[in-house]
Amino acid sequence: MHLKHKLSALFILLLITFSIVLHQGVFELLDKYSSAFMIKNIAISGAGISKDVQFNTIVDSYRNTSINTLNLQDLKYELESLELVKEAKIFKNYPNILKIEIIERTPIAQLKTANTVFTVDKEGVIIPINPSGISPEISVSFGVAINGKQIADEYLLQMISALTSTNTVSIESIRINKNRETYFRLKGLKSEFYIDKTILTEELIEKAMRIAKTIEENNITKLPKSVDIYSDKNSAVGIYN
């Protein structure tokens, strides 16, 4: 009986020792496993003007955290809250790489009112960068309504979105008066083109460019102050005023 007690005690001791060794091995394995999935590299693409101190602070806060427990929506929300980030796409690349694709708000024009100059993207969202050097310049002689950080005037929004046209690189400036009549000037030409209340379109720009080419080819020195571009699709004739 005494021997049985000794064997039982020895068995319990061996069991406890085995349990301790096993648990330590499991903890070491888990620790090693976890560190393998810590984010070591963050690959960022598409970030140019948006990659500032605030952007880097957000991204760096995710380094050396577990890729397994990372909430992609949280990081997406944080990045898209930045004024220059339009969209953020985030992917986990196991075991420890995070990929971030940024679509930025691209400045498309500078908008001048009586008191302020804004930089806007094609959706009329005001973006916080210096408007100096951004072309074309849109001058308006009426009050610009702003909802949050976006231009609210529908006519002006349509005009801004029209600047995605391939030929708008030829436009130097746009002027819109209180009656929503629009004048625009091509680069290298002093004359302004008048298009009434019609939204600036690719077709109207092409008409203006044909007229400008005619002026250039015929060496017309007495330039008109403005050229009326009809919005009628059947007409490509400008009237000199």
Beta strands, then each sheet from edge to edge (+ up, - down):
strand 1: 41-45
strand 2: 85-93
strand 3: 97-104
strand 4: 109-112
strand 5: 117-120
strand 6: 137-140
strand 7: 146-147
strand 8: 150-151
strand 9: 171-176
strand 10: 182-186
strand 11: 192-194
strand 12: 226-229
strand 13: 238-240
sheet 1: 1+ 3+ 2-
sheet 2: 5+ 4- 6- 9- 10+ 11- 12- 13+
sheet 3: 7+ 8-
end
